Amino acid sequence: MDVTWGASVNEVAWGGMIAIYLFLAGIAGGAFLTASLTDLFSKNKFHSIIRSGAYVAPATIIIGLLLLVVDLGRPFTFWKLLLNVNFGSVMSIGVFIISIFSALSVAYAYLIWSSASVKNRAKLTSANSEAAAASSTQGIQALRKPVAAVGVLFSIGTATYTGFLLSAITTNNFWHTSFLGIESIPFLPILFLVSAVSTGLAATLIGALNCCDVTTYKKVDIALIILEIVLLSILYLSVKPIFFTGSMASLFWLGVVAVGLIIPLILSVYSLIKHHNFVAPVCTMVVIGGLCLRYFVVYTGQMFK
């Protein structure tokens, strides 16, 4: 893959593997963002949320990178992209960002795991053993907050990079859409960032199901869903109507809009008003909608000029 584009109408050069990679990278960025911001600002609360997001992030980004390496067709030459950063190439910059993010997410997951491991051992040992265990990990745990803070930047970079990768193809009218007609601001990075945070948050809540009161997270996800609806409305008005017709129309209107946005929004608002727990179905639908969005964007951009 590169930022050059030579596919003709109806020729699909980037397929389902790329769509899944973009989806998993988004979830990884959103999950890390959820865990790290909670860790930095919740004052030692929501441990299950932090742990879930910290584990989801490295798992999804590693799987996504494996899919990308396989899709490149030359998996044993992927290391060259890591060692030769070309700051004039969107893909090269993106690989650099994702590589740093992957390392940070693995390190953060280990720090969270080691902290939880110490607490679990402390429950089974004497007070002296607990003090010794805490002392042995105190040094490395000092890195937890800095890793979380730096990781916030790279998680945002990972979530937006996938949008920049597609937007950089200037000959593709759908992918290269600008935000509100401002040529210097590409649309897809903004859309993918909001979707990534929403799906990453949803995946994190699924991993920490029934852990604690997640009312705050529900409200955040409602705001993200509404914002995504607004962004998709802007996209619909910014491009030719033909992009929302044909074989991809049902995927967009049913998968992205209905399953991924409208139904979760209705259930989320209802659950807040009636104090019902719809976290599992709502979050599952949000994740499915995020995957449908990546498929829609990747394929639709290649089906029409």
N, C-alpha and C positions, 0 to 999 in steps of 0.2 A: 504494500500500500504506500501511496505517496499523495501529495497534494495535487498532483496532476490528474487529469480526468480525460478518458478517451472513449468512454462507453457511449454507444448510440442508444436511441430510444428503445425501450423494452429489453435492453441488455443489462443483466444484473451481474456486476462484477463483485460487489460486496454482499454476501449472503447472510444466512441465519447465524452463522458462527460469529460474525462481526456484531450483529445486533445483540446477541447474548453477551458478548464481551463488553459492549457499551453499557448494557444493563447492569452487569455485575460490577463494573467499575463504579457506576453511579451508586449502587447499594453500598459498596465498600466505603466510598467517601461519605455518604450520608450516615452510615452506622458509626464510623469513627467520629464524625462530627457530633453525633448524639452522645456517645460515650464520653468523649473528651470534654465537651462543654458541661455536661452533667458533673463530671469529676472535678472540673475547675471551679464551678460556681454553686454546687449543691451542698457544700459543707458536710461532707461525709454521709450523705443520704443516697438513696436509690442505688445501692450496691449491685442489685441484680441487673438494672438497666446498664450500668457501666460495664459490668462483666459481659453481658450479652453483646453489646455493641463492640466491645474490644475483641471479642472472638469472631463475630460475624465479619468484621472488616478484613482481617488477613485471609480468612477462608475464601471469601468471595473474590478478592483481588488476585489471589494466587490461581484460583480456578480460571478466572477471566484471562489472565496472562498466558496460562497454558493453552487455552483455546486460541488466543491470538498467535502464539508461536506456531501452533499446528496449522493455522489458516495461512500463515506466511508462505508455507510450502517448503521453506528451508529452515527448519527449526534449529539446526546446529550452527546457523550463522547469526542467530538473534543476539548473541553476546556482542556483536560488532556495534549494534545500535546503542548498547550500554556504554561502550568505551569511546565511541566517536560521536560526540554531541554536536550537531550542526544547528546553531541558533537561527539559521535561516529556514529551517524546516519545522513545520508544525508537529509532524510526527516525532522527530528527533527530540524536540523540547518536551513533548508529551511523555515519551518513554523515560526521559530523565526524571520528570516529576513523579511519574508512577513508580519508578524504581525507588526513589527516596521514600515515597509514601508507603510502599510495600515494606521496606525495612523498618520504618517507624511503626507501622501497624503491628508487625511481628514483635518488635521490642515492647510496645505498649501492652500487647496481649500477654507477653511473658511477665511483665511487671504486675499486671492485674492478677494473673494466675498465682504468682509467687506470694503476693500479699494475701490472697484468699487461702493459699496453702498453709501459710503461717498461722492464720486464724483458726483453721480447722485442726491443725496439730495442737494448738494451744488448748483447745477444748478437751483434749485427751491426755494432756500432760500436767505436771505440777506447775506451780507458780514460777519456780526457778527455771524450769525448762522453757516455759513461755517467755521469760525475760531473755534467756539465751537465744531463742529462736528469733525474737524480735530484733535483738541486737545484731544478729548475723545478717539480717536483710535490710537493716536501717540505711546502710550506705547506698545500696542499689535503688531502694525505694525513693531516695531523694531525687532520682532522675524522672520519676513518674510524671510530675506536673510539667517540667520542661518538655518532655517528650509529647505530652498531650497538647501543650500550647503550640509547639512547632508543627505538630501533626495537623492542627486545625487548618493551617495555611495550605499544607500539601493535600489535605482532604478536599478543600475547596478547589484547588488546582486540578485534582484528579477528576472531580465531578464536572468541572467546566471544560476541561481539555477535550473530552469526547465530543462536545459541541463545537469547539474550535476546529477540531480535526475535519469535521464535515463542512463547516462554514468556509474553510480555507479553499475549498474547490469552487472557484469563482465562476466557472462555466455552468454550474448547476443552480438553476434559478430557485429551486426549493430550499436547498441546503444553505445557499448564500443569502438568504433573506435577512434584511437589516431590521433592527428594532425601531419601530415607529418611523421608518424612513430615514433614520440616521445612519449613514453609510459606515461610519466608524465603529458602530456598535452592532455586532452580529447577533441574531436572534437566538439561535440554537444553544449557545452556551448558557444563556439566562434560563431558557426553558429546561435544559438538562440539569442545571444546578437545583432548581426548585423541585423537579421530579426526583433527583437523587436524594435530596434531604428528606423528602416525603417517603420514598420507598425504603431508604436506609433506616429512618425512624420506625417505619412499620415493621421491617424485618427485626429490628432490635426489640420491639415490644412483643413480637411473636416469641422470640427467644427468652424473654423474661416474663412470660405469661403468668398472670395471677400472683405477681411478686409483691405488689404494693399499690398504693393509690396513684394511678397514672392520669388523673384528671388534667394536669398541666400539659402533659404530652398529647392528650386528646385535643385540647384546644389549639395547640401548635399545629397538629396535623390538619385540623379543620381550616386554619388560616392558610396552610400550604396548599390544600386542595382548592380552596377558593382562588388563591393566586394562580394556580395552574390553569384553572378554568378561564380566568381572565387572559392569561398568556395565550392559550389555545384559541380563544376568540379573536385576539389580535392577529395571530398567525393566519387564521381562516380569512380574515379581512385583508391580509397583506399579500396573499398569493392568489394565483389563478384558481378558480373553482374546480378546474379539472383535477387538481391534486387530491381532492377529496371525493373523487368518483372512482368507478372501476372496481377492480378486485380488492383493493385495499380499503374501500369505503366501510365495509362491515367491520373490519378490524378496528378502524378509528371510532366509528359511532357506537359500536357495541363494546369492544374491548377497552378502548381508552376512555371514552366519555361516560358510557353507562356503567360498566363494571368497575372501572378504575377511579371514577370521580363522583358521579351523581349519586349512585347508590351508597357508597361509603360516606358521602357528605350527609345524606339524609339519616342514615343509621347513627352516625356520630353525634349529630345534633339531637336526635331523639334520645340517645343513650345519656347525654348530659342532662337533658330535661327530666327524664324519667328515672335516672340513676340505674340504668341497666348496663350490663357488661357485654358489649359487642366487639371487644378488642380483636379477638381472633378472626371473625369473618371480615371485619372492616380492614384490618391490616393485610389479610390475605388478598382481598380484592385490590387494594392499593398496589401491592407488589405485582399482581397480575397485570394491572393497568399500566404500570411502569414498563413491564416487558413488552406489552402490546405497543406502547408508544415508540420504543426503540425500533421494533420491527416495522412499524408504519413509516417512521422517518427514513430508515435505511432503504426500504424497498420503494417507497413512493418517490423518493428523490432520484431514483434510477429509472423509473418507468415512464416519466414524462420530462420533456425539456421545457 
